[in-house]
Amino acid sequence: MGEQVQFGPYRVLRRFFVLLVLAEAAPVAGVLGALADWEGHLAIRWSCGLVLAALAFLGLWAMLSCTAIVHDHVEVRILWRVRRIPWSRIQAIRVESDPGREALGSGPTESVVVYDESGRRINLPFFDNMNLHYRGLSLAHEVAGVRRAWQERRGADWVRLPEVSARIADREQHGDPARASFAAASLGAMLGLGLFLIGLFTGAIDEPPPLGWVLGWQALLAVPVTLTVAVTVVGGRRRRRRLAAAMPQLTRTFLVARLAARSDWPAMWRSVRDMPIVEAATEVHRFSGWRPPGGPDLALFDRLAAADPGRLATALRELAPDGPVSLTPGEIVVAGALSPDEARLAVATMVEVSAPNVVSELTLPDRPGHRYEIDGPWITDLLHLGDAIIVRVEEFMGATKLVRCADGAAEVFGQGVELARLRQTRDGFVAVTRNRGLAFGTAHDDRLRRVSLADDLGLAVNVALDASTLATEPSSNLIALGGAELVVIDVDTTAVVARGAPPTRSMKVGQVVFVGNDRLVTQIGRGRRDRNGAAVWNTLASWQLTRGALIYQGAVPARTWGAMWPAAIPTDGQVVTPLFETDPVRGGTPIFRDASTLRVDVPPVPSVAGLTGVTEMAAGPGGHQLVVLRRSDPDVDHDDTIEVHQLRPLHHLLRRPLGELAATDSTTALFETGGPTGSPAARELLELFDACLHHRRSAGQTTDKSTGR
């Protein structure tokens, strides 16, 4: 901590600045001379003058702007202004790419930005890949050093703010608002110039209004200004609505405070009774002597007013999941899997390709069990079936083998079968063979039951099904495959039960995950490859499976990468996706989404909130725990940590706004399976919550807007 930190200063290279001045000097001097003698239209002269002023301002900005990272802050100098951002106020340091420059091949394609605690995005001038390349520096190395200094010096009381994470996620999904405004201004300028030229060459510029205005010099300014203002206002409103959905508690608190200031008690009550239970009990005390006129509203109001918000908050914390079980074995963590009862964890690790893989069994939270050594070169899939652990080993030249680990011994079976992926079913496991077939097995049987996609399932051979997208739903014994279409197969009947296609022919279905037995979330898009050769998908889609039909319901932009695919939390209707940085191999921050709407407004599991470097996640067979693989050390180039996080449906249900609950929601069964048994405060909280549910049903206001349950 006492070591001095110094990165930069990063400023424009002198030779670039000299070239810029020389390139602009001659045309600028010529245009200035022409404007001085030309008696042309005043609007055109002013437009040329504004362009020249903008060029001069750009040169001045380039000369005076720079970025410096010093011991206790990041310093950004822009013209005459100097901004110093302490480490404790920085929420994220990100490398963002510019697709336009990547396509044109001009200028820096990657630049560094920081987000402060207010969610403001701050560009770091000249901290980019092009500027550092000409200085003989690596952007990745510099950013890693800055992040390391930030993590060491931001303080023990630093916390990740969810509202800032929501802003970052929104920008990742919907792009830069300033870039949209600039595109609108550019398009408007071209349209305005086109209209003006039409008017100039046709003589319509001298016509009286309105034609003279539409095709006159007014179009040069009116069209770009109008289009820019429209795009900025509409985009700003949409962004505020998205952020309001991503930051519901802040929005609700602001709304109630505004209604209380106006003494609009009926509207305020309608807002309060849709809040989560603890918030509702807190905000109901704002009412100054007002009460609902009668009926169910009055009964609920009195119960909320009589409750102690502090006691309810304490009970809610009591129901929160316990902290995660975290293992850092000091080796490369390859995979992890929970047993069907989610009481045991199998972990696969390796030291290097030439050394044997090690599969260790652990009875949670910390009691070690059997340990197995398996020849490599590497393990690619791991299943814990309870009685046995099934391992798929990828060998050289594309060959695979299966290994069964049970009772302290490991035996090879299924050797010679080229299996592409291994997934759990109700009675065992299933894998896709590379000759367009399925192979089913059980925990103790060496034989594999083969099913041909073409002969047994009637799927045409020319239908491209991607074996790497295999997903299963053990409780209903369904499996799904993506590719040119999405196919759902019933294991019990060995028959196709539903098929669906993406909205356009150019799209394909990438990774697939079941969220319960009636909901699937997939990647869709063209699956382009990044510079590391990994598949990058740009859209998430939600599908509903009902009565043998697969219905595409909608999608949202979200960059996901390769096989590092979301985990499903069926007990709460959620899907979790990592929000990757520019270098996706290093993982990212988990983003929780509603599986039916794909909105980023679902509260995260407390023990998962704020995690970084997450590369892979998978929920346990019962949906009560989440296995997370991550890179806790930013200096390593492999996963070094595996964590098991508890998922308590009851806790998530109590944190939902009451207006988003389904008519079938109840705390009874959830309390018996996931809650404490002897806390009076927890009982009081659950009784009040059930009263809220009863109020919604009796008032006829319950709408099923939850998560497709």
C-alpha positions in Angstrom: 0.0 0.0 0.0 2.9 2.4 0.6 4.3 1.8 -2.9 4.0 4.8 -5.2 1.7 4.4 -8.3 2.4 6.2 -11.5 0.8 5.4 -14.9 1.0 8.0 -17.7 0.6 10.8 -18.3 -1.1 9.7 -21.5 -1.3 12.5 -24.0 -1.4 12.9 -27.8 1.9 12.1 -29.5 3.7 15.2 -30.7 4.2 13.9 -34.2 0.4 13.2 -34.5 -0.4 16.7 -33.4 2.1 18.3 -35.8 0.6 16.2 -38.7 -2.9 17.3 -37.7 -1.9 21.0 -37.6 -0.2 20.7 -41.0 -3.1 18.8 -42.6 -5.6 21.5 -41.4 -3.5 24.6 -41.9 -3.7 24.9 -45.7 -7.4 24.3 -46.2 -8.3 26.4 -43.2 -6.3 29.3 -44.5 -7.8 28.9 -47.9 -11.4 28.8 -46.7 -10.8 31.8 -44.4 -9.5 33.8 -47.3 -12.5 32.8 -49.5 -15.0 33.6 -46.7 -13.5 37.1 -46.3 -13.9 38.0 -50.0 -17.0 35.9 -50.9 -20.4 37.6 -50.9 -22.3 34.3 -50.7 -25.3 33.5 -48.6 -24.8 34.4 -44.9 -26.0 31.0 -43.7 -23.4 29.2 -45.7 -20.7 31.5 -44.5 -21.7 31.0 -40.9 -21.8 27.2 -41.4 -18.3 27.2 -42.8 -17.1 29.4 -39.9 -18.6 27.0 -37.4 -16.9 24.1 -39.0 -13.6 25.9 -38.8 -14.1 26.8 -35.2 -14.9 23.2 -34.4 -11.6 22.1 -36.0 -9.7 24.7 -34.1 -11.4 23.6 -30.8 -10.5 20.0 -31.6 -6.8 20.9 -32.1 -6.8 22.8 -28.8 -8.5 19.9 -27.0 -5.9 17.5 -28.4 -3.0 19.7 -27.3 -4.2 20.3 -23.7 -5.9 17.0 -22.7 -4.2 14.1 -21.0 -4.7 11.3 -18.4 -2.5 10.5 -15.4 -2.9 7.8 -12.8 -1.1 8.7 -9.6 -0.9 7.3 -6.0 -4.4 8.1 -4.7 -6.5 9.1 -7.7 -7.0 9.2 -11.5 -6.4 12.7 -13.0 -8.2 13.7 -16.2 -7.2 17.1 -17.8 -9.5 18.4 -20.5 -8.6 21.9 -21.8 -8.5 24.1 -18.7 -10.4 21.7 -16.4 -8.7 19.1 -14.2 -10.8 16.4 -12.6 -9.3 14.2 -9.9 -11.2 11.0 -9.1 -10.1 9.2 -5.9 -9.9 5.4 -6.0 -12.7 5.0 -3.5 -15.2 6.8 -5.8 -14.4 4.6 -8.9 -17.0 1.9 -9.4 -15.5 0.3 -12.6 -12.6 0.6 -15.0 -13.6 -0.7 -18.4 -12.0 -1.1 -21.8 -14.7 -0.2 -24.4 -14.4 -0.9 -28.1 -15.5 1.3 -31.0 -17.2 -0.8 -33.7 -17.1 2.1 -36.2 -13.4 2.5 -36.0 -12.9 -1.3 -36.1 -14.8 -1.4 -39.4 -13.0 1.6 -40.9 -9.6 0.6 -39.5 -8.8 4.2 -38.4 -8.1 5.6 -35.0 -8.0 3.7 -31.7 -10.4 0.8 -31.5 -10.2 0.4 -27.7 -10.2 3.1 -25.1 -10.4 3.1 -21.3 -13.3 4.7 -19.3 -14.1 4.8 -15.6 -17.5 5.0 -13.9 -17.7 7.0 -10.6 -20.2 6.4 -7.8 -22.9 8.6 -9.4 -22.8 6.3 -12.5 -21.1 9.0 -14.6 -19.0 7.6 -17.5 -15.7 9.5 -17.7 -13.4 9.0 -20.8 -9.7 8.9 -20.1 -8.1 10.9 -23.0 -5.4 9.1 -25.0 -5.6 6.1 -22.7 -6.2 3.9 -25.8 -4.7 1.0 -27.8 -3.4 3.1 -30.6 -1.6 5.8 -28.5 -0.1 3.1 -26.2 1.0 1.0 -29.2 3.1 3.9 -30.6 4.6 4.4 -27.2 5.7 0.7 -27.1 3.1 -0.1 -24.3 0.4 -2.8 -24.0 -3.1 -1.6 -23.3 -4.0 -4.8 -21.5 -0.9 -4.6 -19.3 -1.5 -1.0 -18.4 -5.1 -1.6 -17.6 -4.3 -4.6 -15.5 -1.8 -2.5 -13.5 -4.3 0.3 -13.0 -7.1 -2.1 -11.9 -4.7 -3.8 -9.5 -3.8 -0.4 -7.9 -7.5 0.5 -7.7 -8.4 -2.8 -6.0 -5.6 -2.4 -3.5 -6.3 1.3 -2.7 -10.1 1.8 -2.9 -10.5 1.0 0.8 -12.1 -1.8 2.9 -15.5 0.0 3.0 -15.8 0.1 -0.8 -19.0 -1.6 -2.1 -20.3 -2.1 -5.6 -23.4 0.1 -6.1 -26.2 -1.7 -8.0 -27.4 1.5 -9.7 -24.0 1.9 -11.3 -24.0 -1.7 -12.4 -27.4 -1.1 -13.9 -26.1 1.9 -15.9 -23.1 -0.2 -17.1 -25.3 -3.1 -18.1 -27.7 -0.7 -19.9 -24.8 0.8 -21.9 -23.5 -2.6 -22.7 -26.9 -3.7 -24.1 -28.2 -0.6 -25.7 -25.0 1.3 -26.7 -23.7 4.8 -26.1 -26.4 7.5 -26.1 -23.9 10.1 -27.3 -23.1 7.9 -30.2 -26.7 7.7 -31.2 -27.1 11.5 -31.0 -24.0 11.9 -33.1 -25.3 9.5 -35.7 -28.6 11.4 -35.8 -26.7 14.7 -36.2 -24.7 13.2 -39.0 -27.7 11.8 -40.8 -29.6 15.1 -40.3 -26.7 17.1 -41.8 -26.6 14.9 -44.9 -30.4 15.1 -45.3 -30.3 18.9 -44.8 -27.5 19.3 -47.3 -29.4 17.1 -49.8 -32.6 19.2 -49.4 -30.6 22.4 -49.8 -28.9 21.2 -52.9 -32.2 20.2 -54.4 -33.6 23.6 -53.7 -30.4 25.3 -55.1 -30.4 23.4 -58.4 -34.1 23.6 -59.0 -34.6 27.2 -57.9 -37.0 26.2 -55.2 -34.7 28.0 -52.7 -36.4 31.3 -53.7 -39.9 30.0 -53.4 -42.1 31.4 -50.6 -42.7 29.3 -47.4 -43.2 26.5 -46.7 -41.4 25.1 -49.8 -38.7 27.7 -49.6 -38.0 26.7 -46.0 -38.0 22.9 -46.7 -35.6 23.3 -49.7 -33.8 26.4 -48.5 -30.8 27.2 -46.3 -33.0 26.7 -43.2 -32.8 22.9 -43.9 -29.1 22.9 -43.3 -29.7 23.7 -39.6 -33.3 22.7 -38.9 -33.0 19.1 -40.1 -29.9 18.0 -38.1 -31.0 19.9 -35.0 -34.6 18.5 -35.1 -33.4 14.9 -35.7 -30.7 15.2 -33.0 -33.1 16.6 -30.4 -35.7 13.9 -31.2 -33.3 11.0 -30.9 -31.8 12.5 -27.7 -35.1 13.1 -26.0 -36.7 9.8 -27.0 -33.5 7.8 -26.2 -33.2 9.6 -22.9 -36.8 8.7 -21.9 -36.3 5.1 -22.9 -33.1 5.0 -21.0 -34.7 6.4 -17.9 -37.5 3.8 -18.1 -34.9 1.0 -18.4 -32.9 2.3 -15.5 -36.1 2.7 -13.4 -36.8 -0.9 -14.0 -33.2 -1.8 -13.1 -33.2 0.4 -10.0 -36.8 -0.2 -8.7 -36.2 0.7 -5.0 -34.7 4.1 -5.8 -37.5 4.9 -8.3 -40.2 3.8 -5.9 -38.8 5.9 -3.0 -38.5 9.0 -5.2 -42.1 8.5 -6.4 -43.5 8.2 -2.9 -41.6 11.2 -1.7 -43.0 13.3 -4.6 -46.5 12.1 -4.0 -46.2 12.9 -0.3 -45.0 16.4 -1.0 -48.2 16.9 -3.1 -50.4 15.2 -0.5 -51.7 12.9 -3.2 -52.5 10.1 -0.7 -54.7 7.8 -2.9 -51.9 7.7 -5.6 -49.3 7.3 -2.9 -51.2 4.3 -1.4 -51.5 2.6 -4.8 -47.7 2.9 -5.1 -47.0 1.7 -1.6 -49.2 -1.4 -1.8 -47.2 -2.6 -4.8 -43.8 -2.3 -3.1 -41.9 -5.2 -1.5 -43.2 -6.0 1.9 -40.5 -4.3 4.0 -40.5 -1.1 1.9 -44.3 -1.0 2.1 -44.3 -1.2 5.9 -41.6 1.6 6.0 -43.3 4.0 3.6 -46.8 3.6 5.1 -45.7 5.6 8.0 -45.3 8.7 5.8 -49.1 9.1 5.7 -50.2 12.0 7.8 -53.5 10.8 9.3 -54.9 9.6 6.0 -56.4 6.1 5.7 -58.1 4.3 2.9 -61.9 4.6 3.0 -62.5 1.0 3.9 -62.6 -2.6 2.6 -59.6 -4.7 2.0 -57.4 -1.7 1.5 -58.1 -0.4 5.0 -57.4 -3.8 6.6 -54.1 -4.1 4.8 -53.2 -0.5 5.6 -53.7 -1.0 9.3 -51.6 -4.2 9.3 -48.7 -2.5 7.6 -49.0 0.5 9.9 -48.9 -1.7 12.9 -45.8 -3.6 11.8 -42.3 -2.7 12.9 -40.2 -2.1 9.7 -36.9 -2.7 11.6 -38.2 -6.1 12.9 -39.3 -7.0 9.4 -36.0 -6.1 7.9 -34.2 -8.2 10.6 -36.4 -11.2 9.7 -35.7 -10.7 6.0 -32.0 -10.8 6.7 -32.6 -13.9 8.7 -34.1 -15.5 5.6 -31.3 -14.4 3.4 -28.9 -17.1 2.1 -25.8 -18.0 4.0 -22.4 -16.9 2.7 -20.9 -19.0 -0.1 -18.6 -22.0 0.2 -15.4 -20.8 -1.5 -12.6 -23.1 -2.6 -9.3 -21.9 -4.0 -7.2 -25.1 -4.5 -4.1 -23.4 -5.9 -4.6 -25.2 -9.2 -6.5 -24.8 -12.4 -10.2 -25.2 -11.7 -11.8 -27.1 -14.6 -15.3 -27.9 -13.6 -17.7 -28.4 -10.7 -21.0 -30.3 -10.2 -23.5 -30.8 -7.3 -25.1 -34.1 -6.4 -28.9 -34.4 -6.8 -29.5 -33.7 -3.1 -27.0 -30.7 -3.5 -25.1 -31.9 -0.3 -21.9 -33.0 -2.1 -19.7 -31.1 -4.6 -17.4 -32.7 -7.2 -14.5 -30.5 -8.3 -12.2 -31.2 -11.2 -8.7 -29.5 -11.1 -5.5 -29.8 -13.0 -1.9 -28.6 -12.8 -0.9 -28.8 -16.4 -1.8 -30.8 -19.5 0.9 -33.5 -18.9 -0.2 -34.1 -15.3 -3.3 -36.2 -14.3 -6.6 -34.5 -13.7 -7.9 -34.7 -10.1 -11.6 -35.1 -9.2 -12.3 -34.3 -5.5 -15.5 -34.9 -3.7 -16.6 -32.6 -0.9 -19.5 -32.9 1.5 -20.6 -29.3 2.0 -19.5 -27.1 3.5 -16.0 -28.4 4.2 -15.7 -32.2 4.7 -13.5 -33.8 2.1 -14.4 -37.2 0.6 -12.9 -39.4 -2.1 -10.1 -38.2 -4.5 -9.6 -39.6 -8.0 -6.8 -39.2 -10.4 -7.8 -39.3 -14.1 -5.4 -39.3 -17.1 -5.9 -36.4 -19.5 -5.2 -34.4 -21.2 -8.2 -32.5 -19.8 -11.7 -32.9 -18.4 -14.4 -31.1 -20.3 -17.6 -32.2 -18.5 -18.4 -33.4 -15.0 -21.7 -34.8 -13.5 -22.4 -35.9 -10.0 -25.2 -38.5 -10.2 -25.2 -39.3 -6.4 -23.9 -42.8 -6.6 -21.2 -42.0 -9.1 -19.4 -39.1 -10.7 -19.3 -39.2 -14.5 -16.5 -37.5 -16.3 -15.9 -36.8 -19.9 -12.3 -36.5 -20.9 -11.3 -34.8 -24.2 -8.3 -36.6 -25.7 -6.0 -35.6 -28.5 -7.3 -35.7 -32.1 -10.9 -35.2 -31.0 -11.3 -38.5 -29.2 -13.3 -38.7 -26.0 -13.7 -41.2 -23.2 -16.0 -41.5 -20.1 -14.8 -42.2 -16.6 -17.0 -43.4 -13.7 -15.7 -42.4 -10.2 -17.4 -44.4 -7.4 -16.4 -45.8 -4.0 -12.9 -44.6 -4.4 -12.2 -46.2 -7.8 -12.2 -44.7 -11.3 -12.9 -46.9 -14.3 -13.0 -46.0 -18.0 -16.1 -46.9 -20.1 -17.6 -45.6 -23.3 -14.2 -45.2 -24.9 -14.2 -44.7 -28.6 -17.5 -42.8 -28.7 -17.0 -39.3 -29.9 -19.2 -37.3 -27.5 -19.6 -33.6 -27.8 -21.2 -32.6 -24.5 -22.5 -34.3 -21.3 -25.7 -33.3 -19.5 -27.8 -34.8 -16.6 -31.2 -36.4 -17.1 -33.6 -37.8 -14.6 -32.1 -41.3 -14.6 -28.6 -40.6 -15.7 -27.0 -38.6 -18.4 -27.2 -37.8 -22.2 -24.5 -36.8 -24.7 -24.6 -35.8 -28.3 -22.5 -37.9 -30.6 -20.7 -36.4 -33.5 -22.5 -38.6 -36.0 -25.8 -36.7 -35.3 -27.0 -39.0 -32.6 -27.8 -39.1 -28.9 -26.2 -41.4 -26.3 -28.0 -42.1 -23.0 -26.4 -43.7 -20.0 -26.9 -44.4 -16.3 -24.6 -44.2 -13.2 -23.6 -47.9 -13.2 -24.3 -49.3 -16.6 -21.4 -49.4 -19.1 -23.8 -49.6 -22.1 -24.9 -46.5 -23.9 -28.3 -46.4 -25.6 -28.0 -44.8 -29.0 -30.8 -42.7 -30.6 -30.4 -41.4 -34.2 -31.6 -37.9 -34.8 -32.5 -38.8 -38.4 -33.9 -42.3 -38.1 -35.5 -42.3 -34.7 -36.5 -38.7 -34.3 -37.3 -37.7 -37.9 -34.9 -34.8 -37.9 -33.6 -34.2 -41.4 -29.9 -34.7 -41.8 -29.5 -31.3 -43.4 -30.9 -29.6 -40.3 -27.8 -28.1 -38.6 -28.1 -29.0 -34.9 -25.2 -27.7 -32.8 -24.1 -30.4 -30.4 -22.4 -27.9 -28.1 -25.8 -26.3 -27.3 -27.3 -29.4 -25.5 -29.4 -28.5 -22.5 -31.5 -30.7 -20.2 -34.4 -30.4 -17.7 -34.1 -33.4 -15.4 -37.4 -33.1 -13.6 -39.5 -33.3 -16.8 -36.8 -35.3 -18.7 -36.7 -32.9 -21.6 -33.6 -32.1 -23.7 -33.0 -29.2 -26.2 -30.6 -28.6 -29.0 -30.0 -25.3 -30.9 -28.5 -24.5 -34.3 -30.6 -23.5 -37.3 -33.6 -24.1 -35.1 -34.5 -24.9 -31.5 -35.6 -28.5 -30.9 -37.1 -30.0 -27.7 -37.1 -33.8 -27.2 -38.8 -35.9 -24.6 -36.4 -38.5 -23.3 -39.2 -40.9 -22.0 -40.9 -41.2 -25.4 -37.8 -40.5 -27.5 -39.8 -38.1 -29.6 -39.6 -34.4 -30.7 -42.2 -32.5 -28.7 -41.6 -29.0 -30.1 -39.6 -27.1 -32.7 -39.1 -23.4 -33.2 -37.0 -21.1 -35.4 -35.4 -17.7 -34.8 -37.3 -14.7 -36.1 -35.0 -14.3 -39.2 -33.3 -16.9 -41.4 -29.9 -15.4 -40.9 -30.0 -16.1 -37.1 -29.0 -19.3 -35.4 -29.7 -20.5 -31.9 -26.6 -20.7 -29.7 -26.4 -21.9 -26.1 -29.7 -23.1 -24.5 -30.8 -23.3 -20.9 -34.1 -24.5 -19.3 -35.7 -22.2 -16.7 -38.2 -24.7 -15.4 -40.1 -27.1 -17.6 -41.9 -24.5 -19.7 -39.3 -21.8 -20.3 -36.1 -21.7 -22.3 -33.6 -18.9 -22.8 -31.1 -19.0 -25.7 -28.5 -17.0 -27.5 -29.6 -16.0 -31.0 -27.7 -14.2 -33.7 -25.0 -14.9 -36.2 -22.4 -16.1 -33.7 -19.5 -14.1 -35.0 -16.0 -14.9 -33.9 -13.9 -12.5 -31.9 -10.1 -12.0 -32.4 -9.4 -14.9 -30.1 -11.6 -17.2 -32.2 -14.4 -17.4 -29.6 -18.1 -17.2 -30.6 -19.7 -13.9 -29.6 -23.5 -13.8 -29.6 -25.3 -10.4 -29.5 -28.9 -11.3 -28.4 -30.7 -13.3 -25.7 -34.1 -14.7 -26.5 -36.9 -16.2 -24.4 -39.1 -19.1 -25.5 -42.2 -20.6 -23.9 -42.9 -24.3 -24.2 -46.6 -25.0 -23.9 -48.9 -27.8 -25.2 -46.1 -29.2 -27.5 -45.5 -25.8 -29.1 -42.3 -23.7 -28.8 -43.2 -20.0 -28.9 -40.6 -17.3 -29.4 -41.6 -14.5 -27.1 -38.9 -11.8 -27.4 -35.3 -10.9 -27.1 -32.9 -8.2 -25.8 -29.4 -7.2 -26.9 -26.8 -8.7 -24.7 -23.3 -9.7 -25.7 -22.5 -13.2 -24.5 -19.5 -15.3 -25.3 -18.9 -18.9 -26.2 -19.9 -21.7 -23.8 -19.6 -19.4 -20.7 -23.4 -19.5 -20.6 -26.0 -18.4 -18.0 -27.2 -20.4 -15.1 -30.9 -20.9 -14.7 -32.7 -20.4 -11.3 -36.0 -22.2 -12.0 -37.3 -21.7 -8.4 -37.3 -17.9 -9.0 -37.8 -17.7 -12.8 -34.4 -16.1 -13.3 -31.5 -16.5 -15.7 -28.0 -15.2 -14.8 -25.6 -14.0 -17.5 -22.0 -12.7 -17.0 -21.5 -9.1 -18.2 -18.2 -9.6 -20.0 -15.4 -7.1 -20.3 -13.7 -6.5 -23.7 -11.5 -9.5 -22.9 -14.3 -12.1 -22.3 -11.9 -14.9 -21.3 -11.4 -13.1 -18.0 -15.1 -13.3 -17.1 -17.4 -10.6 -15.8 -20.1 -9.6 -13.4 -23.3 -11.7 -13.1 -26.4 -9.9 -14.3 -29.7 -11.3 -13.1 -32.6 -11.3 -15.5 -36.3 -12.2 -15.5 -36.4 -15.3 -17.7 -39.7 -14.3 -19.4 -39.1 -10.6 -20.0 -35.2 -10.7 -19.9 -35.4 -7.4 -17.9 -32.4 -6.6 -15.7 -34.6 -5.7 -12.7 -34.4 -8.9 -10.7 -32.6 -8.6 -7.3 -29.4 -10.7 -7.2 -28.6 -13.4 -4.7 -26.9 -11.5 -1.9 -23.8 -13.7 -1.8 -23.4 -13.3 -5.6 -23.8 -9.5 -5.8 -20.6 -7.7 -6.6 -18.7 -10.8 -7.9 -16.2 -10.2 -10.7 -14.2 -12.5 -12.9 -17.1 -15.0 -13.2 -16.6 -17.3 -16.3 -19.2 -20.0 -15.8 -22.2 -20.8 -13.6 -24.6 -23.7 -13.1 -27.5 -24.2 -10.8 -27.8 -27.4 -8.8 -30.2 -30.2 -9.8 -32.7 -29.0 -7.2 -32.3 -25.3 -8.0 -31.3 -24.4 -4.4 -27.6 -23.7 -5.0 -25.5 -22.0 -7.6 -22.0 -23.2 -8.6 -19.7 -20.4 -9.8 -16.3 -20.6 -11.5 -14.3 -17.4 -11.4 -10.9 -15.8 -11.6 -10.3 -14.1 -8.3 -6.7 -13.3 -9.1 -6.6 -10.9 -12.1 -3.0 -11.9 -12.8 -3.8 -15.6 -13.6 -4.9 -16.8 -17.0 -7.2 -19.6 -15.7 -10.1 -20.1 -13.2 -8.7 -20.4 -9.7 -11.8 -20.4 -7.5 -15.0 -22.4 -7.3 -17.9 -21.2 -5.1 -21.3 -22.6 -4.1 -24.0 -20.0 -3.3 -27.3 -20.7 -1.7 -30.5 -19.8 -3.6 -33.5 -19.3 -1.3 -36.7 -18.8 -3.2 -38.5 -17.5 -0.2 -36.0 -14.6 0.2 -36.3 -13.6 -3.4 -40.1 -13.8 -3.2 -40.2 -11.5 -0.2 -38.1 -9.0 -2.0 -40.4 -8.8 -5.1 -42.8 -5.9 -5.6 -46.2 -7.1 -4.6 -47.6 -6.0 -7.9 -45.3 -8.5 -9.8 -46.4 -11.6 -7.9 -48.3 -14.4 -9.5 -51.7 -15.5 -8.3 -50.3 -18.9 -7.3 -47.5 -17.4 -5.2 -47.5 -18.6 -1.6 -45.0 -18.7 1.2 -46.3 -21.9 2.8 -44.3 -24.5 0.8 -41.3 -22.2 0.4 -41.2 -21.7 4.1 -41.2 -25.4 4.8 -38.3 -26.0 2.4 -36.2 -22.9 2.6 -36.9 -20.9 5.7 -36.1 -21.0 9.4 -38.4 -22.8 11.8 -38.3 -21.0 15.1 -38.1 -17.2 14.6 -41.2 -15.2 15.7 -40.1 -12.3 13.6 -39.9 -14.5 10.5 -43.4 -15.9 11.2 -44.7 -12.3 11.6 -43.1 -11.4 8.3 -44.6 -14.4 6.5 -48.1 -13.8 8.0 -48.0 -10.2 6.8 -46.8 -11.2 3.4 -49.6 -13.8 3.1 -52.1 -11.0 4.1 -50.7 -8.9 1.2 -51.2 -11.8 -1.2 -54.8 -12.4 0.1 -55.5 -8.6 -0.3 -54.5 -8.7 -3.9 -56.6 -11.7 -4.7 -59.7 -10.4 -2.8 -59.4 -7.0 -4.5 -59.2 -8.7 -7.9 -55.9 -6.9 -8.7 -53.5 -9.8 -9.0 -51.8 -9.9 -12.4 -49.4 -12.6 -13.4 -46.4 -10.5 -14.4 -43.8 -12.5 -12.6 -41.6 -14.9 -14.5 -43.8 -17.3 -16.4 -44.3 -19.6 -13.5 
